[in-house]
Structures are given as structure tokens and as C-alpha cells.
Amino acid sequence: MLSNSLRIASDESRRLRLIHYLPRFERWSDARLDGLPDEVRQPVQHFATWHHLRRIRAKAAAGASTRGLVHSAKQEITARSVDRERSQGLTAQATFDNVDY
């Protein structure tokens, strides 16, 4: 009886992780890249969708925690967008305005 209760609690925990972290990451990613020039936004957005979002969805579907994966994805997307801005000769500065913690 107890094991059934634990399984139900575990299933509910998985469902909540999927509901909570995935949409938050998608909203964050859209907001982070919004307003960037197309030549910066598009490659970073494609990478974020293909690489990070695919991994986060797979992990969430398997019931694993996505918290750490989401955090590292945010850091990498932020770094790539700043690097891409610089490589395009844009005036982006790595300031508190465009770096998330």
C-alpha cells in the first residue's frame, strides 16, 4: 500500500516538474532573445530549441529533474547570445542587463 502511494507521489512530482520548469524555460528563452537583431537571435534560438529544449523535454518526460539542466541552459544561451552579438560587431556589453544569474 505504501509503495503504491510513493509511486503516485513520484508520478505527480514528475508531472509538476514538466508543468513548471519547461514552460518557464520557454518563456525565459523567448524573452531573453526578444529584441536582438535577427542575425544574433536566429542562430541562438535554433540552438536553444534544438539542443536545450529537446534535452529538457526528454528529461522531463522520463521523470528526471530538469532544474539543473534548465539553469545550465540559461547560462549557455546567455553566453552564446552575448558572444554572437560581439562577433557580429554589435555594441553589446556583458553587463547586468544582458547576463542572467
N, C-alpha and C positions, 0 to 999 in steps of 0.2 A: 504494500500500500504506500509506504513512504517513498519507494523508488519511483512509483508512478507520479507522485506529487512532485518529486525532484525533476523528473523528465518534463512534466508540464511547465514547471517554473523555468527550466532551461529553454524550452521552446519559446516561451513568452519573452524571455530575455533576448533571444536571437531576433525575434520579430521586432522588439523595441529598438535594438541596435540598428537594424535595417531601416526602420522608420525614422530614427533620429539622426544618425550620422550621415547617411547617404544624401538625403535632401539638403541638409545643411552644407555639405561639401559642394554640391551642385550650385547652390545659391552663392556660396562664397566664391567659387571659381568664376561664375558669371560676373559677379560684382568686381572681382579683382581685375578682370581683363576688360571690363567695360570702360570705354573712353580711350583705350590705347589705339594707336594707329593700326590699320589693318595688317601692315607688314610685320608688326610685332604680335598683335593679338592672334591672328590666324594660326601660325605655326605652334604657338604655345597652347592655344585652345585645342588643337588637334592632338598634341602630345598629352595634354591633361585628360582628354576624353579617351584616347586610345590606350594609353599606358595606365594612368592612375585610376580613372573611373572604372575601367574594366576590372582591375585588380580589387578595388574596393567592393564592387558588386559581387564578385566571385567569393571573396572572403565573407561578406555579409550573408550571402546565400548559404554558405557552408556553416553558418552559425558562429564563426570566429569573431573576435573583437576587431573592430575596424578603427578604433580610436588612434592608435599609434600610426597606422597606415595613413589615415586622414591627415594627421599632424605633419608627417614627413612629406606627404604630397603637397600640402600647402607651402611648406618651406621650399621645395624644389620648384614649384610653379612660380613662386615669387622671385626666386633667384634667376630662373630662366627668363622671366619677363624683363627683369632689370638688365640682365646680360644682353638680351635681344635688343632692347632699346639702345644700349650703348653701342652695340655692333652696327646698328643702323644709323649711327651718328646723331641720335636724338639727344636731347638735353636732360635725360633722366638722371637723377641723383639718387643714390641709395640712402634715402632719408627715412625718417619715421613715417612719412606719408605713403611711401610705396613698399615698405617692408613690414610684413606681418610677423607677429611673435606668437 
